[in-house]
Amino acid sequence: MKTFVRCGRLFTGQEDEATKNAALVYDEAGRIVYAGPEKGAPKPGKSDRTIDHSGQFVMPGLIDVHTHLAYGNAKTEEDIDLYAPLEFRALRGMFFAQKVAAAGYTAICSPGDAGQVSLSIRNAIEAGLFEGPRVMAAGPYITSHQGLTDWYPTWIGAPTTSIGRLVTTVADAVEEIRWQVKNGVDCIKIAMDGIQRRPDGELIAAFTQEETDIMVRETHRMGKKAVAHAGGREATLYSARAGMDLIFHGFDLDDECIAAMKKSGSMLCPTLTQPKNIIEFTQPHEPAGQRGRPAFAEKRYRIGCANLKKAKKAGIPFLTGTDSGFAVTPYGEWHARELELFVDDLGFSKAGALRAATETNARFMSHGDEIGVLEPGRLADFTAWDGSPLADISVLQDKRRLRGVYIAGREIKIADRPYDPREVTDFSLSNWTDLYTQARVAELRGGRRRLEAAE
Ligand SMILES: [Zn+2]
């Protein structure tokens, strides 16, 4: 039995245009046998099935290469590391993975998570126990005493439930890579950004060039991909020179970084959505607001976009990812905002942003040559939308316009179940966001009185 999908418009991911009145045909295994004008399509037989998307825009399933399945829409780093047991995080992560799929994302990379949460979610979906997106999984970030994710004081370290695995020697790092690969990760995440700055303000990388080279080499020797959190120039440069497959952020990259990336073939995922949401959504009373994080993020964002445009001009492949899993980037909500930011802030064409989120992202994913493009031989991972993202890229953020999500030709239907975040994520013990001195209380009481007087 074959399935014939009538498409109002078909965007394959291979070209910049969509074909009007097209057809997508796939076999029982969900493998595409035809994608093109309806006129040229093979004729359906008696036992074949037809799906009518003749009023819709059909395109490859979207891919987000930066969604942390175990974070749980965290409000604090402690939420990510401490409060929920790993078993609960796996169940919660499955629930949220389904929310991501329901937003039109048929594949994600979860680049750094505590324990074996992401790979367990991947395995359960692959085994058919649950519906959900394809998952490419990393384990905990490999970090040093100078690295991101080792954020607690030295007398606490990186707890076993945290997203970071602290290594203190190269031998430790190699052992950790082998341990993670044995457990079944698809990629190794390295926390390349450090925490110290030089007097000139430059962020010092968490690992030396030599250490980075050894970790990436061992990862590749095991047949896995190496990915890095690297916003700083030095972290980006070391990553690029070492042949890191994917570099996240890269906001401070310079010409030397670009040249190294060109030479080694490193790809880049800037992850604009998370900083943009921090800038736009953080409220003044929140701790991040009080610490001036939105203003800092805004400055970094402006510098980042200017640098990233240079990398784009140089032909570095750009991937789309959002850092979903934080309170500012809840699962299933903002994934497609990244495409809009690619267009608005990096100068991508709408088709270019669509291709980044499908064809280019697929080049990084496990079994990536089977997804990301709708062409014969690949799997029928596709979505159907009311309205054309080639006319308005923000269409992809409107779930009411999403008329179908298919993975290997099978429609997945996930009920949009509401949940109470207080029972899912908010286990932090912090109670107040203000300090109630007599002066502050008088100020607050004065404000209330003024309000009452105004009424
Ligand atoms: Zn991240």
Boltz pocket constraint, residues with backbone or C-beta under 6 A from the ligand:
constraints:
  - pocket:
      binder: B
      contacts: [[A, 66], [A, 68], [A, 111], [A, 323]]
      max_distance: 6.0
